Amino acid sequence: MSALRRIAIALLAILAAAGGVAAVVWAASLAGLAQPVVVATASMQPTYRPGDLLLATPVPVAELEPGAAVVVRAGVGAPLAPARLE
């Protein structure tokens, strides 16, 4: 098998895996089990950098502790944004 063919097969496998992950995230989002959120600012550094993708999942309020990373909506119609509990 030529090297080019091996590279093409490896690339297709990687793309198929990425498509599978995207399908699972999409289905979880539709079911309300997880919500993808992109970190837009540097306010969460060094834990999360701008551009990082987070998967927000519902958690009971009783389980939250100071310092926990949460996703909040700043107002009606505003996008979800990560924040840290104080």
C-alpha positions, 0 to 999 in steps of 0.5 A, spaced: 500 500 500 502 506 498 504 512 503 499 516 500 493 511 500 495 510 508 495 517 509 488 518 506 485 512 510 488 515 516 485 522 514 478 519 513 478 515 519 480 522 523 474 526 519 469 520 521 471 520 528 470 528 529 463 527 525 461 522 530 463 526 536 459 532 533 453 528 532 453 526 539 454 533 542 448 535 537 444 529 539 446 531 547 444 538 546 437 537 543 436 532 548 438 538 553 443 533 556 449 538 554 450 545 551 456 546 547 459 553 549 465 557 546 470 561 551 470 568 548 474 572 553 481 571 557 477 571 564 477 564 565 485 563 564 489 559 565 484 554 566 480 555 559 483 559 554 479 564 549 476 559 543 476 553 548 470 549 547 466 547 553 460 542 554 455 545 559 451 539 563 445 541 568 448 540 575 443 541 581 445 547 585 446 544 591 452 541 588 455 547 586 461 550 590 465 556 590 470 556 585 466 552 580 466 553 573 459 555 571 455 557 564 450 563 565 446 567 561 447 575 562 440 576 560 434 574 556 437 572 549 444 573 551 449 568 549 451 563 554 458 565 557 462 561 562 464 564 569 467 562 576 463 562 582 465 566 588 
